[in-house]
Amino acid sequence: VKVRDENSTFNLLFSGGLSRTIATHKLNKRSNRSHSIFTIYLQQRQRSGMSEKIVHSKLHLVDLAGSERLKNTMDSIDGSTGDE
């Protein structure tokens, strides 16, 4: 989807976030159960006299669902450090 301003970009980001699946489990009452990748392509144009320079950039925002380690999470709940 092509956008031309930051408000349109944020609207797309937030509407994608609303489409994510949320489920409950023992350790987290609102756990995202899906990965999310939001890619932004930028194009910058610079003009100097008769010449024009175009720079293309790409930015990935990634949220990996369930990437926490269950053992570490359980250890922090019962107070142990996991170093035993």
Number of C-alpha atoms within 10 A of each C-alpha: 5 8 9 7 8 9 10 12 14 11 11 15 14 10 10 13 13 10 9 13 12 12 12 11 8 6 11 9 10 11 15 18 14 14 13 15 12 13 12 12 10 10 9 9 9 10 9 7 6 5 7 9 9 9 9 9 9 9 10 10 9 11 13 12 12 12 8 9 8 10 10 12 12 14 13 11 11 8 8 11 11 11 5 4
